[in-house]
């Protein structure tokens, strides 16, 4: 996304690099590695890409819902992938 802002001259390279640097600081020590076998099992049982399946696998690993507006992910993984509206409704119930 930042690359698009640079291309359209909405951000300078220096500004984009500062944003990246800040993001890396915020994300440091908050990254997870998910085993490829789990991701490929999700790919095998759905029509979702490996990229999308990584997010599902991480949510399953952490035992948390995946809040997404991606309709395909919601349809393929209804117990894990929730719309924002569904997530807020479930949060208000409990």
PyMOL commands that set and color helices and strands:
alter all, ss='L'
color gray80, all
select helices_A, chain A and resi 2-7+13-27+36-44+50-62+71-76+84-93
alter helices_A, ss='H'
color red, helices_A
select strands_A, chain A and resi 66-67+81-82
alter strands_A, ss='S'
color yellow, strands_A
deselect
rebuild
show_as cartoon
